[in-house]
Amino acid sequence: MLNAADIIARAAAFKAAHETPRLTQPGRLSLSGPTDTPEAVRRKMADDMRDIAALKESVEAEDLIARGWTREALTLYGEDARALANAARERRV
């Protein structure tokens, strides 16, 4: 009969063997962690713009709102984020 420690060890081994690896996204503008500074917000919004543009070739306010951005954030940071996203795209091309 298995004891609790054996069950926990087997569960951990199973999880490690079947866990989906995280995909790394090269070229991200934002750093991991909180977006609590204006620059971090701009970079995160620019990353979202690049993700959306990769799928549908253009980005509209409604697309960003669907990702959780507010109209206020779009007004405050949208133009700067768009410039960052476009600059990153031009460097890649």
C-alpha positions in Angstrom: 0.0 0.0 0.0 1.2 3.5 -0.8 1.8 6.0 1.9 1.0 9.8 1.6 4.6 10.7 0.7 4.7 8.2 -2.2 1.4 9.5 -3.6 2.7 13.1 -3.4 6.0 12.2 -5.0 4.2 10.4 -7.8 1.8 13.3 -8.4 4.7 15.7 -8.6 6.5 13.5 -11.1 3.4 13.2 -13.2 2.8 16.9 -13.2 6.4 17.6 -14.2 6.2 15.0 -17.0 2.9 16.3 -18.4 3.2 20.1 -17.8 2.9 22.2 -20.9 6.1 24.3 -21.3 5.7 28.0 -21.4 6.3 29.6 -24.7 8.8 32.4 -24.7 8.0 35.3 -26.9 11.2 36.9 -28.3 11.1 40.6 -28.9 8.7 41.4 -26.1 8.8 45.1 -25.2 7.5 44.7 -21.7 9.2 43.1 -18.7 7.6 40.5 -16.6 6.2 41.9 -13.4 3.8 44.6 -12.5 2.9 47.4 -14.9 2.9 50.2 -12.3 4.9 52.9 -14.2 3.8 54.8 -17.3 6.6 53.3 -19.3 5.7 49.8 -18.3 2.1 50.4 -19.2 3.1 51.8 -22.7 5.3 48.7 -23.3 2.6 46.3 -22.2 0.1 48.0 -24.4 2.5 48.0 -27.3 3.0 44.2 -26.8 -0.7 43.8 -27.0 -0.9 45.8 -30.1 1.8 43.7 -31.7 0.0 40.5 -30.8 -3.3 41.7 -32.2 -1.6 43.0 -35.4 0.0 39.7 -35.9 -3.4 38.1 -36.1 -5.4 40.6 -38.0 -3.0 43.1 -39.5 -4.6 46.1 -37.7 -5.5 47.2 -34.2 -8.6 49.0 -33.2 -9.6 50.4 -29.8 -12.2 47.7 -29.4 -9.5 45.0 -29.8 -7.5 46.5 -26.9 -10.7 47.0 -24.8 -11.4 43.3 -25.3 -7.9 42.6 -23.8 -8.8 44.6 -20.7 -7.6 48.1 -21.5 -9.8 51.0 -20.5 -10.6 54.0 -22.8 -8.8 56.2 -20.3 -5.6 54.1 -20.6 -5.9 54.2 -24.4 -6.2 58.0 -24.3 -3.3 58.4 -22.0 -0.9 55.8 -23.4 -2.2 54.8 -26.8 -0.2 57.0 -29.1 3.1 56.3 -27.4 2.3 52.6 -27.3 1.5 52.6 -31.0 4.8 54.4 -31.7 6.7 51.7 -29.7 4.9 48.9 -31.5 5.5 50.3 -34.9 9.2 50.9 -34.1 9.6 47.4 -32.9 7.9 46.1 -36.0 10.1 48.1 -38.3 13.2 46.9 -36.7 12.1 43.3 -37.2 11.3 43.7 -40.9 
